[in-house]
């Protein structure tokens, strides 16, 4: 059996969750799922390649928030879903 301690949910984890949703987009159900996958895969791959992976990952998040209006789901599924 697993136990989730309330101390595990700090403000940094809350920011991670919000960034996952914003990265994926909020227009449909696939946005947060896609954002979570991209966030976790990016974090895992970059952290295994370089010690200062936060620099690249933060830059990617910054540019995706400002230049990908609607998130990754809108970028990949432009006209496939009705929002």
Secondary structure, DSSP 4 states (H G I P E B T S, - for coil): -----GGG--HHHHHHHHHHHHHH-SSSHHHHHHHHHHHHHHHHHHHHH-TTHHHHHHHHHHHHHHHSTTHHHHHHSTTTS--
